Amino acid sequence: MNAAQCRAARALLDWTQPRLAEAAGVGLSTVVDFEKERRAVSAEAVGKLMAALQGVGVEFTNGGKPGGVRLALDPEPGAA
């Protein structure tokens, strides 16, 4: 996931940066810095961001390369 995909995924969910940070268990500055490409964010932190987004139905349609983001029709049970 790249910065643009993260912003797009949040937009699809109508999530703020603080909401994503809370859902992913990372600091707000991590989300802000990642999305603005201010600094390198650890692979672990990016993984947590992705997991939080995927857990509520975001799909990355790029096969591991920069590309698309969409909402799944059926998010995982209990996700919200």
Biopython code that builds the backbone (N, CA, C, O; Angstrom):
import numpy as np
from Bio.PDB.StructureBuilder import StructureBuilder

atoms = [
    (1, "MET", "N", (0.847, -1.170, 0.000)),
    (1, "MET", "CA", (0.000, 0.000, 0.000)),
    (1, "MET", "C", (0.893, 1.234, 0.000)),
    (1, "MET", "O", (1.891, 1.305, 0.718)),
    (2, "ASN", "N", (0.510, 2.193, -0.819)),
    (2, "ASN", "CA", (1.244, 3.450, -0.824)),
    (2, "ASN", "C", (0.380, 4.548, -0.199)),
    (2, "ASN", "O", (-0.764, 4.310, 0.189)),
    (3, "ALA", "N", (0.943, 5.745, -0.110)),
    (3, "ALA", "CA", (0.258, 6.857, 0.553)),
    (3, "ALA", "C", (-1.069, 7.194, -0.130)),
    (3, "ALA", "O", (-2.070, 7.426, 0.547)),
    (4, "ALA", "N", (-1.085, 7.223, -1.448)),
    (4, "ALA", "CA", (-2.309, 7.560, -2.175)),
    (4, "ALA", "C", (-3.390, 6.516, -1.932)),
    (4, "ALA", "O", (-4.561, 6.865, -1.783)),
    (5, "GLN", "N", (-3.021, 5.257, -1.890)),
    (5, "GLN", "CA", (-3.989, 4.198, -1.624)),
    (5, "GLN", "C", (-4.563, 4.328, -0.211)),
    (5, "GLN", "O", (-5.750, 4.087, 0.009)),
    (6, "CYS", "N", (-3.728, 4.703, 0.723)),
    (6, "CYS", "CA", (-4.193, 4.877, 2.092)),
    (6, "CYS", "C", (-5.217, 6.000, 2.161)),
    (6, "CYS", "O", (-6.268, 5.846, 2.784)),
    (7, "ARG", "N", (-4.920, 7.122, 1.528)),
    (7, "ARG", "CA", (-5.864, 8.247, 1.510)),
    (7, "ARG", "C", (-7.167, 7.853, 0.815)),
    (7, "ARG", "O", (-8.253, 8.202, 1.279)),
    (8, "ALA", "N", (-7.055, 7.126, -0.295)),
    (8, "ALA", "CA", (-8.246, 6.702, -1.040)),
    (8, "ALA", "C", (-9.091, 5.740, -0.204)),
    (8, "ALA", "O", (-10.319, 5.834, -0.190)),
    (9, "ALA", "N", (-8.437, 4.830, 0.482)),
    (9, "ALA", "CA", (-9.169, 3.873, 1.321)),
    (9, "ALA", "C", (-9.908, 4.600, 2.440)),
    (9, "ALA", "O", (-11.062, 4.285, 2.730)),
    (10, "ARG", "N", (-9.250, 5.565, 3.064)),
    (10, "ARG", "CA", (-9.930, 6.336, 4.109)),
    (10, "ARG", "C", (-11.120, 7.092, 3.546)),
    (10, "ARG", "O", (-12.168, 7.182, 4.186)),
    (11, "ALA", "N", (-10.956, 7.634, 2.346)),
    (11, "ALA", "CA", (-12.057, 8.378, 1.716)),
    (11, "ALA", "C", (-13.249, 7.461, 1.447)),
    (11, "ALA", "O", (-14.395, 7.860, 1.650)),
    (12, "LEU", "N", (-12.985, 6.247, 0.996)),
    (12, "LEU", "CA", (-14.075, 5.296, 0.750)),
    (12, "LEU", "C", (-14.854, 5.003, 2.028)),
    (12, "LEU", "O", (-16.070, 4.813, 1.997)),
    (13, "LEU", "N", (-14.148, 4.970, 3.137)),
    (13, "LEU", "CA", (-14.771, 4.659, 4.423)),
    (13, "LEU", "C", (-15.278, 5.901, 5.145)),
    (13, "LEU", "O", (-15.988, 5.798, 6.146)),
    (14, "ASP", "N", (-14.915, 7.065, 4.641)),
    (14, "ASP", "CA", (-15.211, 8.332, 5.313)),
    (14, "ASP", "C", (-14.577, 8.345, 6.705)),
    (14, "ASP", "O", (-15.195, 8.777, 7.678)),
    (15, "TRP", "N", (-13.337, 7.865, 6.780)),
    (15, "TRP", "CA", (-12.584, 7.816, 8.024)),
    (15, "TRP", "C", (-11.612, 8.984, 8.087)),
    (15, "TRP", "O", (-11.042, 9.388, 7.074)),
    (16, "THR", "N", (-11.431, 9.513, 9.273)),
    (16, "THR", "CA", (-10.410, 10.522, 9.522)),
    (16, "THR", "C", (-9.076, 9.828, 9.785)),
    (16, "THR", "O", (-9.025, 8.619, 10.010)),
    (17, "GLN", "N", (-8.008, 10.605, 9.754)),
    (17, "GLN", "CA", (-6.705, 10.044, 10.111)),
    (17, "GLN", "C", (-6.691, 9.535, 11.554)),
    (17, "GLN", "O", (-6.152, 8.457, 11.807)),
    (18, "PRO", "N", (-7.266, 10.275, 12.510)),
    (18, "PRO", "CA", (-7.290, 9.739, 13.881)),
    (18, "PRO", "C", (-8.044, 8.412, 14.002)),
    (18, "PRO", "O", (-7.652, 7.535, 14.773)),
    (19, "ARG", "N", (-9.119, 8.273, 13.243)),
    (19, "ARG", "CA", (-9.872, 7.011, 13.310)),
    (19, "ARG", "C", (-9.038, 5.850, 12.781)),
    (19, "ARG", "O", (-9.044, 4.766, 13.364)),
    (20, "LEU", "N", (-8.323, 6.068, 11.683)),
    (20, "LEU", "CA", (-7.458, 5.012, 11.153)),
    (20, "LEU", "C", (-6.351, 4.683, 12.141)),
    (20, "LEU", "O", (-6.055, 3.512, 12.381)),
    (21, "ALA", "N", (-5.741, 5.711, 12.712)),
    (21, "ALA", "CA", (-4.671, 5.474, 13.688)),
    (21, "ALA", "C", (-5.166, 4.612, 14.842)),
    (21, "ALA", "O", (-4.485, 3.676, 15.263)),
    (22, "GLU", "N", (-6.354, 4.930, 15.353)),
    (22, "GLU", "CA", (-6.916, 4.160, 16.464)),
    (22, "GLU", "C", (-7.203, 2.725, 16.036)),
    (22, "GLU", "O", (-6.867, 1.780, 16.751)),
    (23, "ALA", "N", (-7.824, 2.564, 14.873)),
    (23, "ALA", "CA", (-8.178, 1.219, 14.392)),
    (23, "ALA", "C", (-6.935, 0.361, 14.162)),
    (23, "ALA", "O", (-6.962, -0.851, 14.373)),
    (24, "ALA", "N", (-5.851, 0.997, 13.730)),
    (24, "ALA", "CA", (-4.619, 0.261, 13.419)),
    (24, "ALA", "C", (-3.705, 0.105, 14.625)),
    (24, "ALA", "O", (-2.770, -0.695, 14.598)),
    (25, "GLY", "N", (-3.970, 0.862, 15.683)),
    (25, "GLY", "CA", (-3.110, 0.786, 16.857)),
    (25, "GLY", "C", (-1.761, 1.450, 16.643)),
    (25, "GLY", "O", (-0.744, 1.002, 17.173)),
    (26, "VAL", "N", (-1.764, 2.524, 15.861)),
    (26, "VAL", "CA", (-0.536, 3.291, 15.631)),
    (26, "VAL", "C", (-0.791, 4.739, 16.019)),
    (26, "VAL", "O", (-1.938, 5.142, 16.214)),
    (27, "GLY", "N", (0.263, 5.511, 16.129)),
    (27, "GLY", "CA", (0.113, 6.913, 16.463)),
    (27, "GLY", "C", (-0.423, 7.725, 15.292)),
    (27, "GLY", "O", (-0.209, 7.377, 14.131)),
    (28, "LEU", "N", (-1.114, 8.799, 15.609)),
    (28, "LEU", "CA", (-1.628, 9.684, 14.569)),
    (28, "LEU", "C", (-0.507, 10.205, 13.685)),
    (28, "LEU", "O", (-0.682, 10.316, 12.472)),
    (29, "SER", "N", (0.633, 10.524, 14.266)),
    (29, "SER", "CA", (1.750, 11.044, 13.468)),
    (29, "SER", "C", (2.223, 10.019, 12.433)),
    (29, "SER", "O", (2.726, 10.395, 11.373)),
    (30, "THR", "N", (2.066, 8.740, 12.733)),
    (30, "THR", "CA", (2.444, 7.697, 11.771)),
    (30, "THR", "C", (1.556, 7.779, 10.538)),
    (30, "THR", "O", (2.048, 7.717, 9.412)),
    (31, "VAL", "N", (0.259, 7.918, 10.743)),
    (31, "VAL", "CA", (-0.679, 8.019, 9.620)),
    (31, "VAL", "C", (-0.403, 9.291, 8.824)),
    (31, "VAL", "O", (-0.302, 9.249, 7.598)),
    (32, "VAL", "N", (-0.284, 10.410, 9.514)),
    (32, "VAL", "CA", (-0.049, 11.692, 8.842)),
    (32, "VAL", "C", (1.249, 11.654, 8.044)),
    (32, "VAL", "O", (1.276, 12.034, 6.873)),
    (33, "ASP", "N", (2.313, 11.201, 8.674)),
    (33, "ASP", "CA", (3.610, 11.165, 7.991)),
    (33, "ASP", "C", (3.611, 10.203, 6.811)),
    (33, "ASP", "O", (4.215, 10.489, 5.777)),
    (34, "PHE", "N", (2.942, 9.070, 6.960)),
    (34, "PHE", "CA", (2.863, 8.111, 5.853)),
    (34, "PHE", "C", (2.102, 8.719, 4.674)),
    (34, "PHE", "O", (2.569, 8.667, 3.536)),
    (35, "GLU", "N", (0.949, 9.286, 4.943)),
    (35, "GLU", "CA", (0.121, 9.824, 3.863)),
    (35, "GLU", "C", (0.755, 11.041, 3.186)),
    (35, "GLU", "O", (0.532, 11.276, 1.998)),
    (36, "LYS", "N", (1.533, 11.804, 3.928)),
    (36, "LYS", "CA", (2.194, 12.984, 3.349)),
    (36, "LYS", "C", (3.608, 12.665, 2.876)),
    (36, "LYS", "O", (4.313, 13.530, 2.355)),
    (37, "GLU", "N", (4.012, 11.408, 3.065)),
    (37, "GLU", "CA", (5.339, 10.937, 2.661)),
    (37, "GLU", "C", (6.444, 11.799, 3.268)),
    (37, "GLU", "O", (7.428, 12.126, 2.603)),
    (38, "ARG", "N", (6.268, 12.164, 4.542)),
    (38, "ARG", "CA", (7.254, 12.983, 5.260)),
    (38, "ARG", "C", (8.469, 12.182, 5.678)),
    (38, "ARG", "O", (9.589, 12.691, 5.709)),
    (39, "ARG", "N", (8.230, 10.922, 6.001)),
    (39, "ARG", "CA", (9.320, 10.060, 6.474)),
    (39, "ARG", "C", (8.979, 8.619, 6.133)),
    (39, "ARG", "O", (7.833, 8.280, 5.839)),
    (40, "ALA", "N", (10.003, 7.788, 6.182)),
    (40, "ALA", "CA", (9.774, 6.362, 5.968)),
    (40, "ALA", "C", (9.067, 5.797, 7.195)),
    (40, "ALA", "O", (9.513, 5.994, 8.325)),
    (41, "VAL", "N", (7.984, 5.106, 6.968)),
    (41, "VAL", "CA", (7.221, 4.463, 8.040)),
    (41, "VAL", "C", (7.548, 2.976, 7.981)),
    (41, "VAL", "O", (7.680, 2.407, 6.897)),
    (42, "SER", "N", (7.677, 2.358, 9.128)),
    (42, "SER", "CA", (8.078, 0.953, 9.169)),
    (42, "SER", "C", (7.087, 0.058, 8.426)),
    (42, "SER", "O", (5.898, 0.360, 8.323)),
    (43, "ALA", "N", (7.614, -1.046, 7.918)),
    (43, "ALA", "CA", (6.762, -2.027, 7.240)),
    (43, "ALA", "C", (5.712, -2.567, 8.209)),
    (43, "ALA", "O", (4.590, -2.872, 7.806)),
    (44, "GLU", "N", (6.073, -2.684, 9.479)),
    (44, "GLU", "CA", (5.123, -3.157, 10.486)),
    (44, "GLU", "C", (3.938, -2.191, 10.618)),
    (44, "GLU", "O", (2.787, -2.620, 10.692)),
    (45, "ALA", "N", (4.228, -0.893, 10.646)),
    (45, "ALA", "CA", (3.165, 0.105, 10.768)),
    (45, "ALA", "C", (2.273, 0.106, 9.531)),
    (45, "ALA", "O", (1.050, 0.191, 9.647)),
    (46, "VAL", "N", (2.877, 0.013, 8.350)),
    (46, "VAL", "CA", (2.087, -0.030, 7.117)),
    (46, "VAL", "C", (1.208, -1.281, 7.117)),
    (46, "VAL", "O", (0.053, -1.237, 6.692)),
    (47, "GLY", "N", (1.756, -2.384, 7.592)),
    (47, "GLY", "CA", (0.971, -3.612, 7.697)),
    (47, "GLY", "C", (-0.230, -3.461, 8.617)),
    (47, "GLY", "O", (-1.307, -3.987, 8.335)),
    (48, "LYS", "N", (-0.041, -2.739, 9.720)),
    (48, "LYS", "CA", (-1.153, -2.498, 10.647)),
    (48, "LYS", "C", (-2.217, -1.616, 10.006)),
    (48, "LYS", "O", (-3.412, -1.848, 10.184)),
    (49, "LEU", "N", (-1.780, -0.603, 9.260)),
    (49, "LEU", "CA", (-2.733, 0.259, 8.561)),
    (49, "LEU", "C", (-3.538, -0.549, 7.549)),
    (49, "LEU", "O", (-4.762, -0.443, 7.481)),
    (50, "MET", "N", (-2.833, -1.351, 6.772)),
    (50, "MET", "CA", (-3.516, -2.184, 5.769)),
    (50, "MET", "C", (-4.491, -3.150, 6.420)),
    (50, "MET", "O", (-5.619, -3.311, 5.954)),
    (51, "ALA", "N", (-4.062, -3.786, 7.486)),
    (51, "ALA", "CA", (-4.914, -4.766, 8.163)),
    (51, "ALA", "C", (-6.187, -4.100, 8.687)),
    (51, "ALA", "O", (-7.275, -4.669, 8.589)),
    (52, "ALA", "N", (-6.048, -2.897, 9.243)),
    (52, "ALA", "CA", (-7.227, -2.187, 9.756)),
    (52, "ALA", "C", (-8.191, -1.866, 8.623)),
    (52, "ALA", "O", (-9.403, -2.014, 8.776)),
    (53, "LEU", "N", (-7.667, -1.433, 7.504)),
    (53, "LEU", "CA", (-8.516, -1.091, 6.357)),
    (53, "LEU", "C", (-9.151, -2.334, 5.739)),
    (53, "LEU", "O", (-10.335, -2.333, 5.402)),
    (54, "GLN", "N", (-8.365, -3.383, 5.596)),
    (54, "GLN", "CA", (-8.896, -4.616, 5.026)),
    (54, "GLN", "C", (-9.931, -5.250, 5.950)),
    (54, "GLN", "O", (-10.863, -5.905, 5.483)),
    (55, "GLY", "N", (-9.774, -5.061, 7.240)),
    (55, "GLY", "CA", (-10.694, -5.634, 8.205)),
    (55, "GLY", "C", (-12.106, -5.069, 8.118)),
    (55, "GLY", "O", (-13.059, -5.685, 8.596)),
    (56, "VAL", "N", (-12.237, -3.897, 7.506)),
    (56, "VAL", "CA", (-13.564, -3.295, 7.346)),
    (56, "VAL", "C", (-13.989, -3.249, 5.885)),
    (56, "VAL", "O", (-14.884, -2.489, 5.514)),
    (57, "GLY", "N", (-13.340, -4.069, 5.057)),
    (57, "GLY", "CA", (-13.825, -4.256, 3.703)),
    (57, "GLY", "C", (-13.062, -3.599, 2.572)),
    (57, "GLY", "O", (-13.490, -3.671, 1.420)),
    (58, "VAL", "N", (-11.938, -2.955, 2.872)),
    (58, "VAL", "CA", (-11.151, -2.367, 1.791)),
    (58, "VAL", "C", (-10.352, -3.467, 1.102)),
    (58, "VAL", "O", (-9.755, -4.322, 1.755)),
    (59, "GLU", "N", (-10.352, -3.432, -0.215)),
    (59, "GLU", "CA", (-9.537, -4.356, -1.013)),
    (59, "GLU", "C", (-8.557, -3.547, -1.841)),
    (59, "GLU", "O", (-8.916, -2.528, -2.431)),
    (60, "PHE", "N", (-7.326, -4.006, -1.878)),
    (60, "PHE", "CA", (-6.309, -3.392, -2.724)),
    (60, "PHE", "C", (-6.242, -4.229, -3.992)),
    (60, "PHE", "O", (-5.912, -5.415, -3.950)),
    (61, "THR", "N", (-6.556, -3.602, -5.116)),
    (61, "THR", "CA", (-6.758, -4.339, -6.366)),
    (61, "THR", "C", (-5.538, -4.308, -7.271)),
    (61, "THR", "O", (-5.654, -4.390, -8.494)),
    (62, "ASN", "N", (-4.377, -4.189, -6.660)),
    (62, "ASN", "CA", (-3.167, -3.956, -7.436)),
    (62, "ASN", "C", (-2.202, -5.124, -7.477)),
    (62, "ASN", "O", (-1.163, -5.034, -8.130)),
    (63, "GLY", "N", (-2.508, -6.192, -6.814)),
    (63, "GLY", "CA", (-1.593, -7.323, -6.815)),
    (63, "GLY", "C", (-0.243, -6.986, -6.201)),
    (63, "GLY", "O", (0.777, -7.517, -6.639)),
    (64, "GLY", "N", (-0.213, -6.120, -5.203)),
    (64, "GLY", "CA", (1.029, -5.774, -4.533)),
    (64, "GLY", "C", (1.775, -4.607, -5.132)),
    (64, "GLY", "O", (2.842, -4.238, -4.639)),
    (65, "LYS", "N", (1.239, -4.017, -6.183)),
    (65, "LYS", "CA", (1.871, -2.863, -6.820)),
    (65, "LYS", "C", (0.951, -1.655, -6.665)),
    (65, "LYS", "O", (-0.246, -1.814, -6.422)),
    (66, "PRO", "N", (1.501, -0.447, -6.802)),
    (66, "PRO", "CA", (0.619, 0.726, -6.708)),
    (66, "PRO", "C", (-0.555, 0.598, -7.665)),
    (66, "PRO", "O", (-0.385, 0.224, -8.826)),
    (67, "GLY", "N", (-1.726, 0.904, -7.178)),
    (67, "GLY", "CA", (-2.903, 0.754, -8.022)),
    (67, "GLY", "C", (-4.176, 1.052, -7.281)),
    (67, "GLY", "O", (-4.239, 1.989, -6.486)),
    (68, "GLY", "N", (-5.186, 0.261, -7.538)),
    (68, "GLY", "CA", (-6.529, 0.565, -7.096)),
    (68, "GLY", "C", (-6.884, 0.147, -5.690)),
    (68, "GLY", "O", (-6.207, -0.654, -5.045)),
    (69, "VAL", "N", (-7.985, 0.733, -5.246)),
    (69, "VAL", "CA", (-8.572, 0.461, -3.942)),
    (69, "VAL", "C", (-10.081, 0.403, -4.148)),
    (69, "VAL", "O", (-10.636, 1.208, -4.896)),
    (70, "ARG", "N", (-10.747, -0.542, -3.491)),
    (70, "ARG", "CA", (-12.213, -0.612, -3.577)),
    (70, "ARG", "C", (-12.752, -1.202, -2.286)),
    (70, "ARG", "O", (-12.016, -1.775, -1.483)),
    (71, "LEU", "N", (-14.054, -1.044, -2.111)),
    (71, "LEU", "CA", (-14.722, -1.662, -0.973)),
    (71, "LEU", "C", (-15.291, -3.008, -1.398)),
    (71, "LEU", "O", (-15.917, -3.126, -2.451)),
    (72, "ALA", "N", (-15.070, -4.000, -0.583)),
    (72, "ALA", "CA", (-15.628, -5.323, -0.832)),
    (72, "ALA", "C", (-17.129, -5.283, -0.574)),
    (72, "ALA", "O", (-17.607, -4.464, 0.212)),
    (73, "LEU", "N", (-17.844, -6.137, -1.213)),
    (73, "LEU", "CA", (-19.287, -6.212, -0.991)),
    (73, "LEU", "C", (-19.606, -6.768, 0.380)),
    (73, "LEU", "O", (-20.578, -6.348, 1.007)),
    (74, "ASP", "N", (-18.803, -7.707, 0.857)),
    (74, "ASP", "CA", (-19.054, -8.350, 2.137)),
    (74, "ASP", "C", (-17.808, -8.281, 3.020)),
    (74, "ASP", "O", (-16.952, -9.163, 2.956)),
    (75, "PRO", "N", (-17.705, -7.226, 3.849)),
    (75, "PRO", "CA", (-16.563, -7.153, 4.760)),
    (75, "PRO", "C", (-16.605, -8.295, 5.769)),
    (75, "PRO", "O", (-17.622, -8.972, 5.923)),
    (76, "GLU", "N", (-15.493, -8.493, 6.445)),
    (76, "GLU", "CA", (-15.409, -9.567, 7.429)),
    (76, "GLU", "C", (-16.483, -9.387, 8.499)),
    (76, "GLU", "O", (-16.799, -8.257, 8.873)),
    (77, "PRO", "N", (-17.046, -10.489, 8.995)),
    (77, "PRO", "CA", (-18.084, -10.382, 10.031)),
    (77, "PRO", "C", (-17.556, -9.646, 11.262)),
    (77, "PRO", "O", (-16.418, -9.853, 11.683)),
    (78, "GLY", "N", (-18.388, -8.795, 11.823)),
    (78, "GLY", "CA", (-18.027, -8.075, 13.034)),
    (78, "GLY", "C", (-17.177, -6.851, 12.806)),
    (78, "GLY", "O", (-16.854, -6.151, 13.765)),
    (79, "ALA", "N", (-16.800, -6.562, 11.570)),
    (79, "ALA", "CA", (-15.964, -5.398, 11.286)),
    (79, "ALA", "C", (-16.825, -4.148, 11.231)),
    (79, "ALA", "O", (-17.929, -4.154, 10.686)),
    (80, "ALA", "N", (-16.300, -3.085, 11.802)),
    (80, "ALA", "CA", (-16.976, -1.791, 11.710)),
    (80, "ALA", "C", (-16.116, -0.696, 12.272)),
    (80, "ALA", "O", (-16.523, 0.466, 12.279)),
]
sb = StructureBuilder()
sb.init_structure("model")
sb.init_model(0)
sb.init_chain("A")
sb.init_seg("    ")
for serial, (resi, resn, name, xyz) in enumerate(atoms, 1):
    if name == "N":
        sb.init_residue(resn, " ", resi, " ")
    sb.init_atom(name, np.array(xyz, "f"), 0.0, 1.0, " ", f" {name:<3s}", serial, name[0])
structure = sb.get_structure()
